[in-house]
Amino acid sequence: MANNGASPAVVDETARALADHELIKVKINVDDRVERKSIGTQLATECGADVVHTVGKTWVLFKPNPQAEPKLSNLARFGR
């Protein structure tokens, strides 16, 4: 993720990771807090995910997938 915001490639990869894992961490490497919040919110919205938690530049996103592969899903592997 760069200062340009969430590019289509980043959105696509994030959506794919959410479909596989349901709960993921994303690092938004932008120093400005307002811009970082804007990018994180944009990314979550475009992926249809919820922002679960933020710590500095790390955001945790969640999007349930009832058909997730149990071996890939962070929720299924660690006791949903």
C-alpha positions as CSV (number, residue, x, y, z in Angstrom):
1,M,0.0,0.0,0.0
2,A,1.5,3.3,-1.0
3,N,0.5,7.0,-0.8
4,N,-1.7,6.6,-3.8
5,G,-4.4,4.8,-1.8
6,A,-5.7,1.3,-2.3
7,S,-4.9,0.3,-5.9
8,P,-7.2,-2.1,-7.7
9,A,-4.5,-4.8,-7.4
10,V,-4.3,-4.3,-3.7
11,V,-8.1,-4.4,-3.3
12,D,-8.2,-7.6,-5.4
13,E,-5.5,-9.3,-3.4
14,T,-7.1,-8.2,-0.1
15,A,-10.5,-9.5,-1.2
16,R,-8.8,-12.9,-2.1
17,A,-7.0,-13.1,1.2
18,L,-10.3,-12.3,3.1
19,A,-12.1,-15.0,1.1
20,D,-9.5,-17.6,2.1
21,H,-8.7,-16.5,5.6
22,E,-11.7,-14.4,6.8
23,L,-9.5,-12.5,9.3
24,I,-6.3,-10.8,8.1
25,K,-3.8,-8.2,9.1
26,V,-3.0,-5.4,6.6
27,K,-0.1,-3.0,7.0
28,I,-0.8,0.5,5.6
29,N,2.6,2.0,5.3
30,V,1.5,5.7,5.4
31,D,2.8,8.1,8.1
32,D,-0.1,10.6,8.0
33,R,-2.9,9.3,10.3
34,V,-5.7,10.9,8.4
35,E,-4.6,9.5,5.1
36,R,-3.9,6.1,6.6
37,K,-7.5,6.1,8.1
38,S,-8.9,7.1,4.7
39,I,-7.0,4.3,2.9
40,G,-7.9,1.7,5.5
41,T,-11.5,2.6,5.4
42,Q,-11.6,2.7,1.6
43,L,-9.9,-0.8,1.5
44,A,-12.3,-2.3,4.0
45,T,-15.3,-0.8,2.2
46,E,-14.3,-1.9,-1.3
47,C,-13.7,-5.5,0.1
48,G,-16.9,-5.5,2.0
49,A,-15.0,-6.2,5.2
50,D,-15.2,-4.8,8.8
51,V,-12.3,-3.2,10.5
52,V,-11.9,-5.2,13.7
53,H,-8.9,-3.4,15.2
54,T,-6.1,-1.0,14.4
55,V,-2.7,-0.5,16.0
56,G,-0.5,2.1,14.3
57,K,-0.1,1.1,10.7
58,T,-1.6,-2.4,11.2
59,W,-5.2,-3.0,10.5
60,V,-7.2,-6.2,11.2
61,L,-10.0,-6.8,8.7
62,F,-12.8,-9.4,8.9
63,K,-15.1,-10.8,6.3
64,P,-17.0,-14.0,7.1
65,N,-17.0,-16.7,4.4
66,P,-19.4,-19.5,5.2
67,Q,-17.8,-21.6,2.4
68,A,-14.2,-21.0,3.5
69,E,-11.7,-23.8,3.2
70,P,-11.2,-25.0,6.8
71,K,-7.4,-25.5,6.3
72,L,-7.1,-21.9,5.2
73,S,-9.6,-20.0,7.4
74,N,-8.0,-18.4,10.4
75,L,-11.4,-18.8,12.2
76,A,-11.9,-22.4,11.5
77,R,-8.3,-23.3,12.3
78,F,-8.4,-21.6,15.7
79,G,-11.9,-22.4,16.9
80,R,-14.5,-20.1,15.4
